[in-house]
Amino acid sequence: MSLTDPVADFLARIRNAIRARHQKLDVPASKLKTEIARILKEEGYIANYKAAEEDGKNVLRVYLKYGANNEAAIRDLSRVSRPGCRVYVGRDEIKRVQGGLGISILTTPRGVMTGRQARREGVGGEILCEVW
């Protein structure tokens, strides 16, 4: 099965796993998904992630994070730039997500980073998704 948008699939799997209250989920691994997971961990949205191998396939195992009263750390995630409609922003056009409560994840010439980092480093790029 070939996916036209693996990042959207990754985000949908996270969203579904949170709604089903799973502790962890496995997704087919890729460099981009690993980078997105790294940012989610750095920003405190997931507990952890690690690359694993199952049945000879590389998978990315994501450990979800829940608060004191079983509330998920991620309220929602949305794909911004899609294969059919790419969304690029300059460094001055990076918007705040949910009034600064969320993060946007961008691919820039300097790698994958949050909107805040991109603004600080003065680079623009493609907005992959927003998380809050």
C-alpha positions in Angstrom: 0.0 0.0 0.0 1.5 3.3 -1.0 0.5 6.4 1.0 0.3 9.7 -0.8 0.7 11.6 2.4 2.7 9.7 5.1 2.8 12.7 7.5 -1.0 13.1 7.4 -1.3 9.3 8.1 1.2 9.7 11.0 -0.9 12.5 12.5 -4.1 10.6 12.1 -2.7 7.6 13.8 -1.6 9.8 16.8 -5.0 11.4 16.9 -6.8 8.0 16.8 -4.5 6.5 19.4 -5.1 9.4 21.8 -8.9 9.2 21.4 -8.7 5.4 22.1 -6.5 6.1 25.1 -3.6 4.0 23.9 -0.2 4.2 25.7 1.8 3.7 22.6 1.5 3.4 18.8 3.6 2.1 16.0 3.9 3.8 12.6 6.1 3.0 9.6 9.4 4.9 10.2 10.8 7.6 8.1 13.4 10.4 8.7 10.7 13.1 8.6 8.4 11.3 11.0 11.3 10.7 13.4 12.1 14.4 13.3 8.4 15.3 14.0 8.4 12.9 16.9 11.7 14.5 18.2 10.0 17.9 18.2 6.8 16.6 19.9 9.0 15.0 22.6 11.1 18.2 23.1 7.9 20.3 23.4 6.4 17.9 25.9 3.5 16.5 23.7 4.6 12.9 23.8 6.4 10.9 26.5 9.0 9.3 24.2 9.7 7.6 20.9 12.1 5.1 19.5 12.9 3.4 16.3 12.2 -0.4 16.4 12.0 -3.2 13.9 9.1 -5.5 13.5 8.8 -8.3 11.0 11.8 -6.9 9.1 10.2 -3.4 8.8 11.4 -0.3 10.5 8.7 1.2 12.8 8.6 4.3 14.9 7.1 3.5 18.3 5.6 6.6 19.9 4.7 6.7 23.6 1.8 9.0 24.3 1.6 11.3 27.3 -1.4 11.8 29.6 -1.8 14.2 32.5 -3.0 13.7 36.0 -6.7 13.1 35.2 -6.0 11.0 32.1 -6.0 14.1 29.9 -3.9 13.8 26.7 -1.0 16.2 26.3 -2.0 16.7 22.7 -5.5 18.2 22.4 -5.4 18.1 18.6 -3.1 18.1 15.5 -3.8 19.3 12.0 -2.0 18.9 8.8 -1.4 22.3 7.2 0.7 21.7 4.0 -0.7 18.8 2.0 0.7 17.2 -1.2 -2.1 18.9 -3.2 -1.6 22.3 -1.6 1.8 23.1 -0.2 1.9 25.9 2.3 5.2 27.9 2.5 5.9 30.8 4.8 8.6 33.4 5.0 10.2 34.0 8.4 7.9 37.0 9.0 4.7 35.1 8.2 5.0 32.3 10.8 1.8 32.6 12.9 1.3 31.7 16.5 -0.8 28.5 17.0 -3.8 28.9 19.4 -2.5 32.2 20.7 0.9 30.7 21.5 -0.5 27.6 23.3 0.4 25.3 20.4 3.3 24.8 18.1 3.7 24.6 14.3 6.3 22.2 12.8 8.1 23.4 9.8 10.7 22.0 7.4 13.3 24.6 6.7 16.6 24.7 4.9 18.2 24.1 8.4 16.1 21.0 9.1 12.8 20.4 10.9 12.0 22.8 13.7 9.1 24.6 15.5 7.7 27.9 14.3 9.3 29.5 17.4 12.8 28.2 16.5 12.4 29.2 12.8 11.4 32.7 13.8 14.3 33.0 16.2 16.8 31.7 13.5 15.2 33.9 10.8 14.2 31.1 8.4 11.0 30.3 6.7 9.8 27.0 5.2 7.0 24.6 4.7 4.5 24.3 7.5 3.9 20.6 8.0 1.4 20.6 10.9 0.1 22.4 14.0 -0.2 20.8 17.4 -2.0 22.1 20.5 
